[in-house]
Amino acid sequence: MSGRTTKLKGRFVLQGFDPLSKLVALICLAALAMHWENPLPLALMLVFLAGAACFGAGMTLGALRQRMAFIGGFSLPLFLLTTLAAPGGRVLGSIGPLELTTGGLYDGGAAALRMCCLFLSSLVYIASTDPGDFVIMVVQKLKIPYRLAFGVSIALTFLPLLEQEGRAAAAAREIRGGRPVRGVRGRVQRIKSHVAAMFTAAIRRIQQTAGAMESKGFGAYPGRTFLREVPLQMKGLLMMLASVIVTACMWVL
């Protein structure tokens, strides 16, 4: 059993559920997020997901704040673009041909909150799921080709690893010292160097993984056996049933 598997066993609520039941819950949350157009339920969903990240998946407040800041970097441009591109309702102000309306704020807030919910729900799933258990479950229970399942598990594994390497690179840059970053140009240059380091680390890990897969003959046979099984427990079935029922009820409200 891997160290990550041992780490995820039973410490927090969501880590005690199997990957398949959490995947069904994730799909239900994504369906509701795409269906709702009112910012209020989307905001409530975001609060629920933040609580699930901290108390269900074991994500610290600092890590949650960093992830929300990262998500905000994508959702803020979407909010501004939707607000200005979808005018409607009462005009609150204008700058030249651009108008700020209540309808634009309504639609922009819904679009931004929807993106935040989708991103954060995926992060909660990644933080509370062991990639090895995911592969075993989807191959054995859903009969998905193991090549496809293994590709998804690589993504689940690489994201936390790249995040750790990014923090290590940033810490190493601070230890080396140098002049403090000043101005927009200096900040952009620091971001470029950080992205380049992350890209290099990602390429290196891809090469190492591809070499290991080739040496083990990955994909040489149509089927694959596993040393262990991940059972679908009763609490997982109840979680899937509750997710579908709650989603169906909220869909018609």
MIGU-659524 format. One record per residue (C-alpha): x, y, z; residue number from 1; residue in one letter. Coordinates in nm, 4 decimals, padded with zeros to 6 digits, m for minus. Layout:
+----------+----------+----------+-----+------+
!        X !        Y !        Z !  nr ! rest !
+----------+----------+----------+-----+------+
!        X !        Y !        Z ! NUM !    A !
...
+----------+----------+----------+-----+------+
END
This chain:
+----------+----------+----------+-----+------+
!        X !        Y !        Z !  nr ! rest !
+----------+----------+----------+-----+------+
!  00.0000 !  00.0000 !  00.0000 !   1 !    M !
!  00.1386 !  00.3390 ! m00.0964 !   2 !    S !
!  00.2145 !  00.6161 !  00.1484 !   3 !    G !
! m00.0571 !  00.8315 ! m00.0008 !   4 !    R !
! m00.3120 !  00.5522 !  00.0423 !   5 !    T !
! m00.2169 !  00.5127 !  00.4066 !   6 !    T !
! m00.2350 !  00.8875 !  00.4569 !   7 !    K !
! m00.5869 !  00.9080 !  00.3148 !   8 !    L !
! m00.7387 !  00.6269 !  00.5170 !   9 !    K !
! m00.9941 !  00.7534 !  00.7669 !  10 !    G !
! m00.8379 !  01.0823 !  00.8749 !  11 !    R !
! m01.1229 !  01.2917 !  00.7332 !  12 !    F !
! m01.4794 !  01.2145 !  00.6317 !  13 !    V !
! m01.4442 !  01.2156 !  00.2535 !  14 !    L !
! m01.1228 !  01.0146 !  00.2653 !  15 !    Q !
! m01.3190 !  00.7196 !  00.4037 !  16 !    G !
! m01.5404 !  00.6941 !  00.0950 !  17 !    F !
! m01.4513 !  00.5062 ! m00.2199 !  18 !    D !
! m01.3607 !  00.6983 ! m00.5384 !  19 !    P !
! m01.6723 !  00.5865 ! m00.7293 !  20 !    L !
! m01.9224 !  00.7234 ! m00.4772 !  21 !    S !
! m01.7363 !  01.0543 ! m00.4626 !  22 !    K !
! m01.7259 !  01.0650 ! m00.8424 !  23 !    L !
! m02.1053 !  01.0359 ! m00.8573 !  24 !    V !
! m02.1360 !  01.3157 ! m00.6007 !  25 !    A !
! m01.8923 !  01.5269 ! m00.8027 !  26 !    L !
! m02.0967 !  01.4779 ! m01.1210 !  27 !    I !
! m02.4141 !  01.5731 ! m00.9357 !  28 !    C !
! m02.2547 !  01.8909 ! m00.8012 !  29 !    L !
! m02.1268 !  01.9804 ! m01.1475 !  30 !    A !
! m02.4735 !  01.9254 ! m01.2966 !  31 !    A !
! m02.6328 !  02.1554 ! m01.0396 !  32 !    L !
! m02.3655 !  02.4200 ! m01.0887 !  33 !    A !
! m02.4244 !  02.4191 ! m01.4638 !  34 !    M !
! m02.8031 !  02.4213 ! m01.4198 !  35 !    H !
! m02.8367 !  02.7050 ! m01.1694 !  36 !    W !
! m02.8371 !  03.0605 ! m01.3030 !  37 !    E !
! m02.9040 !  03.2326 ! m00.9711 !  38 !    N !
! m02.5858 !  03.3508 ! m00.7927 !  39 !    P !
! m02.7334 !  03.2835 ! m00.4464 !  40 !    L !
! m02.7479 !  02.9003 ! m00.4604 !  41 !    P !
! m02.4114 !  02.8995 ! m00.6355 !  42 !    L !
! m02.2652 !  03.1056 ! m00.3508 !  43 !    A !
! m02.4156 !  02.8647 ! m00.0971 !  44 !    L !
! m02.2655 !  02.5734 ! m00.2910 !  45 !    M !
! m01.9258 !  02.7427 ! m00.2819 !  46 !    L !
! m01.9507 !  02.7810 !  00.0955 !  47 !    V !
! m02.0492 !  02.4143 !  00.1246 !  48 !    F !
! m01.7532 !  02.3099 ! m00.0898 !  49 !    L !
! m01.5154 !  02.5240 !  00.1184 !  50 !    A !
! m01.6391 !  02.3456 !  00.4307 !  51 !    G !
! m01.6036 !  02.0081 !  00.2579 !  52 !    A !
! m01.2474 !  02.0977 !  00.1575 !  53 !    A !
! m01.1448 !  02.1832 !  00.5152 !  54 !    C !
! m01.3430 !  01.9352 !  00.7222 !  55 !    F !
! m01.4039 !  01.6587 !  00.4689 !  56 !    G !
! m01.0799 !  01.6473 !  00.2686 !  57 !    A !
! m00.8341 !  01.7838 !  00.5272 !  58 !    G !
! m00.7368 !  02.0966 !  00.3332 !  59 !    M !
! m00.5870 !  02.3654 !  00.5559 !  60 !    T !
! m00.7180 !  02.7208 !  00.5553 !  61 !    L !
! m00.3922 !  02.8449 !  00.4075 !  62 !    G !
! m00.4081 !  02.5933 !  00.1245 !  63 !    A !
! m00.7743 !  02.6754 !  00.0644 !  64 !    L !
! m00.6956 !  03.0458 !  00.0494 !  65 !    R !
! m00.4188 !  02.9867 ! m00.2039 !  66 !    Q !
! m00.6400 !  02.7687 ! m00.4196 !  67 !    R !
! m00.9244 !  03.0191 ! m00.4099 !  68 !    M !
! m00.6840 !  03.2944 ! m00.5102 !  69 !    A !
! m00.5700 !  03.0797 ! m00.8014 !  70 !    F !
! m00.9303 !  03.0109 ! m00.9053 !  71 !    I !
! m01.0110 !  03.3797 ! m00.8682 !  72 !    G !
! m00.7461 !  03.4588 ! m01.1269 !  73 !    G !
! m00.9601 !  03.2731 ! m01.3818 !  74 !    F !
! m01.3069 !  03.3650 ! m01.2561 !  75 !    S !
! m01.2460 !  03.7415 ! m01.2272 !  76 !    L !
! m01.1860 !  03.7953 ! m01.6027 !  77 !    P !
! m01.4923 !  03.5798 ! m01.6724 !  78 !    L !
! m01.6965 !  03.7953 ! m01.4340 !  79 !    F !
! m01.5840 !  04.1190 ! m01.5983 !  80 !    L !
! m01.6351 !  03.9895 ! m01.9515 !  81 !    L !
! m01.9818 !  03.8515 ! m01.8776 !  82 !    T !
! m02.0852 !  04.1651 ! m01.6893 !  83 !    T !
! m01.9956 !  04.3903 ! m01.9799 !  84 !    L !
! m02.0986 !  04.1546 ! m02.2606 !  85 !    A !
! m02.4437 !  04.0609 ! m02.1254 !  86 !    A !
! m02.6138 !  04.3886 ! m02.0311 !  87 !    P !
! m02.9705 !  04.3884 ! m01.9066 !  88 !    G !
! m03.1895 !  04.5425 ! m01.6419 !  89 !    G !
! m03.1245 !  04.8788 ! m01.4826 !  90 !    R !
! m02.8175 !  05.0757 ! m01.5874 !  91 !    V !
! m02.5906 !  05.1508 ! m01.2916 !  92 !    L !
! m02.3183 !  05.3382 ! m01.4790 !  93 !    G !
! m02.1359 !  05.3611 ! m01.8086 !  94 !    S !
! m01.7873 !  05.4234 ! m01.9448 !  95 !    I !
! m01.8169 !  05.5191 ! m02.3071 !  96 !    G !
! m02.0028 !  05.2407 ! m02.4917 !  97 !    P !
! m01.9703 !  05.0022 ! m02.1950 !  98 !    L !
! m02.2618 !  04.9868 ! m01.9535 !  99 !    E !
! m02.2769 !  04.8360 ! m01.6058 ! 100 !    L !
! m02.6218 !  04.6912 ! m01.5495 ! 101 !    T !
! m02.7943 !  04.4856 ! m01.2824 ! 102 !    T !
! m02.8526 !  04.2032 ! m01.5290 ! 103 !    G !
! m02.4855 !  04.2008 ! m01.6259 ! 104 !    G !
! m02.3792 !  04.1808 ! m01.2616 ! 105 !    L !
! m02.6303 !  03.9000 ! m01.2051 ! 106 !    Y !
! m02.5061 !  03.6943 ! m01.4998 ! 107 !    D !
! m02.1402 !  03.7730 ! m01.4325 ! 108 !    G !
! m02.1661 !  03.6740 ! m01.0690 ! 109 !    G !
! m02.3362 !  03.3471 ! m01.1636 ! 110 !    A !
! m02.0686 !  03.2656 ! m01.4234 ! 111 !    A !
! m01.7807 !  03.3404 ! m01.1852 ! 112 !    A !
! m01.9343 !  03.1458 ! m00.8960 ! 113 !    L !
! m02.0077 !  02.8528 ! m01.1284 ! 114 !    R !
! m01.6424 !  02.8341 ! m01.2302 ! 115 !    M !
! m01.5302 !  02.8537 ! m00.8670 ! 116 !    C !
! m01.7650 !  02.5691 ! m00.7705 ! 117 !    C !
! m01.6475 !  02.3471 ! m01.0547 ! 118 !    L !
! m01.2797 !  02.4101 ! m00.9806 ! 119 !    F !
! m01.3114 !  02.3683 ! m00.6034 ! 120 !    L !
! m01.5213 !  02.0501 ! m00.6253 ! 121 !    S !
! m01.2544 !  01.8953 ! m00.8472 ! 122 !    S !
! m00.9816 !  01.9972 ! m00.6026 ! 123 !    L !
! m01.1754 !  01.8425 ! m00.3140 ! 124 !    V !
! m01.2020 !  01.5182 ! m00.5096 ! 125 !    Y !
! m00.8304 !  01.5176 ! m00.5861 ! 126 !    I !
! m00.7356 !  01.5930 ! m00.2248 ! 127 !    A !
! m00.9528 !  01.3136 ! m00.0834 ! 128 !    S !
! m00.8954 !  01.0392 ! m00.3433 ! 129 !    T !
! m00.6048 !  00.8011 ! m00.3878 ! 130 !    D !
! m00.5177 !  00.7675 ! m00.7596 ! 131 !    P !
! m00.4493 !  00.3942 ! m00.7226 ! 132 !    G !
! m00.7924 !  00.3334 ! m00.5723 ! 133 !    D !
! m00.9464 !  00.5392 ! m00.8520 ! 134 !    F !
! m00.7869 !  00.3222 ! m01.1219 ! 135 !    V !
! m00.8879 ! m00.0031 ! m00.9527 ! 136 !    I !
! m01.2455 !  00.1110 ! m00.8954 ! 137 !    M !
! m01.3248 !  00.2437 ! m01.2424 ! 138 !    V !
! m01.1599 ! m00.0518 ! m01.4156 ! 139 !    V !
! m01.3231 ! m00.3188 ! m01.2004 ! 140 !    Q !
! m01.6648 ! m00.1617 ! m01.1443 ! 141 !    K !
! m01.7199 !  00.0564 ! m01.4526 ! 142 !    L !
! m01.5203 ! m00.1629 ! m01.6944 ! 143 !    K !
! m01.3355 !  00.1404 ! m01.8299 ! 144 !    I !
! m01.0167 !  00.0545 ! m02.0265 ! 145 !    P !
! m00.7245 !  00.0640 ! m01.7889 ! 146 !    Y !
! m00.5197 !  00.2792 ! m02.0269 ! 147 !    R !
! m00.7754 !  00.5608 ! m01.9985 ! 148 !    L !
! m00.8132 !  00.5170 ! m01.6218 ! 149 !    A !
! m00.4383 !  00.5234 ! m01.5715 ! 150 !    F !
! m00.4164 !  00.8491 ! m01.7682 ! 151 !    G !
! m00.6680 !  01.0118 ! m01.5342 ! 152 !    V !
! m00.4808 !  00.8787 ! m01.2309 ! 153 !    S !
! m00.1593 !  01.0367 ! m01.3617 ! 154 !    I !
! m00.3369 !  01.3732 ! m01.3711 ! 155 !    A !
! m00.4609 !  01.3217 ! m01.0141 ! 156 !    L !
! m00.1059 !  01.2375 ! m00.9049 ! 157 !    T !
!  00.0800 !  01.5071 ! m01.0951 ! 158 !    F !
! m00.1227 !  01.8052 ! m00.9780 ! 159 !    L !
! m00.0250 !  01.7771 ! m00.6079 ! 160 !    P !
!  00.3340 !  01.6923 ! m00.7035 ! 161 !    L !
!  00.3666 !  01.9952 ! m00.9290 ! 162 !    L !
!  00.2180 !  02.2116 ! m00.6568 ! 163 !    E !
!  00.4804 !  02.0876 ! m00.4105 ! 164 !    Q !
!  00.7591 !  02.1492 ! m00.6608 ! 165 !    E !
!  00.6256 !  02.4988 ! m00.7211 ! 166 !    G !
!  00.6414 !  02.5770 ! m00.3501 ! 167 !    R !
!  00.9920 !  02.4297 ! m00.3296 ! 168 !    A !
!  01.1069 !  02.6408 ! m00.6255 ! 169 !    A !
!  00.9597 !  02.9554 ! m00.4706 ! 170 !    A !
!  01.1256 !  02.8793 ! m00.1354 ! 171 !    A !
!  01.4611 !  02.8167 ! m00.3062 ! 172 !    A !
!  01.4322 !  03.1486 ! m00.4864 ! 173 !    R !
!  01.3721 !  03.3278 ! m00.1561 ! 174 !    E !
!  01.6661 !  03.1506 !  00.0109 ! 175 !    I !
!  01.9027 !  03.2558 ! m00.2661 ! 176 !    R !
!  01.8014 !  03.6115 ! m00.1907 ! 177 !    G !
!  01.8773 !  03.8938 ! m00.4266 ! 178 !    G !
!  01.7098 !  04.2231 ! m00.4791 ! 179 !    R !
!  01.3399 !  04.2442 ! m00.3932 ! 180 !    P !
!  01.0972 !  04.2474 ! m00.6834 ! 181 !    V !
!  00.9833 !  04.5972 ! m00.7746 ! 182 !    R !
!  00.7308 !  04.7168 ! m01.0251 ! 183 !    G !
!  00.5077 !  04.5363 ! m01.2692 ! 184 !    V !
!  00.7969 !  04.4341 ! m01.4937 ! 185 !    R !
!  00.9792 !  04.2648 ! m01.2071 ! 186 !    G !
!  00.6689 !  04.0753 ! m01.0999 ! 187 !    R !
!  00.6014 !  03.9606 ! m01.4552 ! 188 !    V !
!  00.9622 !  03.8431 ! m01.4857 ! 189 !    Q !
!  00.9328 !  03.6476 ! m01.1609 ! 190 !    R !
!  00.6100 !  03.4829 ! m01.2790 ! 191 !    I !
!  00.7737 !  03.3901 ! m01.6100 ! 192 !    K !
!  01.0690 !  03.2270 ! m01.4357 ! 193 !    S !
!  00.8359 !  03.0422 ! m01.2002 ! 194 !    H !
!  00.6213 !  02.9132 ! m01.4884 ! 195 !    V !
!  00.9350 !  02.8055 ! m01.6769 ! 196 !    A !
!  01.0565 !  02.6089 ! m01.3741 ! 197 !    A !
!  00.7179 !  02.4407 ! m01.3351 ! 198 !    M !
!  00.7046 !  02.3548 ! m01.7060 ! 199 !    F !
!  01.0538 !  02.2031 ! m01.6894 ! 200 !    T !
!  00.9581 !  01.9953 ! m01.3850 ! 201 !    A !
!  00.6427 !  01.8737 ! m01.5593 ! 202 !    A !
!  00.8346 !  01.7677 ! m01.8715 ! 203 !    I !
!  01.0919 !  01.5847 ! m01.6578 ! 204 !    R !
!  00.8226 !  01.3918 ! m01.4712 ! 205 !    R !
!  00.6454 !  01.3056 ! m01.7968 ! 206 !    I !
!  00.9678 !  01.1639 ! m01.9398 ! 207 !    Q !
!  01.0321 !  00.9612 ! m01.6256 ! 208 !    Q !
!  00.6768 !  00.8245 ! m01.6218 ! 209 !    T !
!  00.6835 !  00.7393 ! m01.9922 ! 210 !    A !
!  01.0121 !  00.5527 ! m01.9497 ! 211 !    G !
!  00.8802 !  00.3575 ! m01.6532 ! 212 !    A !
!  00.5611 !  00.2657 ! m01.8391 ! 213 !    M !
!  00.7549 !  00.1491 ! m02.1436 ! 214 !    E !
!  00.9967 ! m00.0606 ! m01.9384 ! 215 !    S !
!  00.7045 ! m00.2348 ! m01.7636 ! 216 !    K !
!  00.5270 ! m00.3068 ! m02.0913 ! 217 !    G !
!  00.2263 ! m00.0867 ! m02.0189 ! 218 !    F !
! m00.0493 ! m00.1393 ! m02.2753 ! 219 !    G !
!  00.0939 ! m00.4626 ! m02.4143 ! 220 !    A !
! m00.2148 ! m00.6602 ! m02.3114 ! 221 !    Y !
! m00.5843 ! m00.5740 ! m02.3467 ! 222 !    P !
! m00.6599 ! m00.6481 ! m01.9807 ! 223 !    G !
! m00.4911 ! m00.5938 ! m01.6485 ! 224 !    R !
! m00.5072 ! m00.7634 ! m01.3100 ! 225 !    T !
! m00.4742 ! m00.5969 ! m00.9699 ! 226 !    F !
! m00.3274 ! m00.7179 ! m00.6423 ! 227 !    L !
! m00.6155 ! m00.5785 ! m00.4355 ! 228 !    R !
! m00.9737 ! m00.4628 ! m00.4668 ! 229 !    E !
! m01.1501 ! m00.1483 ! m00.3526 ! 230 !    V !
! m01.4934 ! m00.2595 ! m00.2284 ! 231 !    P !
! m01.8077 ! m00.0541 ! m00.2778 ! 232 !    L !
! m01.9333 ! m00.0232 !  00.0794 ! 233 !    Q !
! m02.2837 !  00.0529 !  00.1991 ! 234 !    M !
! m02.1944 !  00.4085 !  00.2970 ! 235 !    K !
! m02.0721 !  00.4667 ! m00.0573 ! 236 !    G !
! m02.4015 !  00.3403 ! m00.2013 ! 237 !    L !
! m02.5919 !  00.5650 !  00.0393 ! 238 !    L !
! m02.3775 !  00.8604 ! m00.0640 ! 239 !    M !
! m02.4505 !  00.7996 ! m00.4325 ! 240 !    M !
! m02.8229 !  00.7571 ! m00.3669 ! 241 !    L !
! m02.8383 !  01.0719 ! m00.1545 ! 242 !    A !
! m02.6457 !  01.2706 ! m00.4154 ! 243 !    S !
! m02.8850 !  01.1703 ! m00.6936 ! 244 !    V !
! m03.1973 !  01.2342 ! m00.4834 ! 245 !    I !
! m03.0789 !  01.5748 ! m00.3574 ! 246 !    V !
! m02.9745 !  01.6765 ! m00.7092 ! 247 !    T !
! m03.3116 !  01.5744 ! m00.8536 ! 248 !    A !
! m03.4981 !  01.7680 ! m00.5832 ! 249 !    C !
! m03.2879 !  02.0837 ! m00.6240 ! 250 !    M !
! m03.3076 !  02.0592 ! m01.0049 ! 251 !    W !
! m03.6850 !  02.1135 ! m01.0042 ! 252 !    V !
! m03.6863 !  02.3908 ! m00.7424 ! 253 !    L !
+----------+----------+----------+-----+------+
END
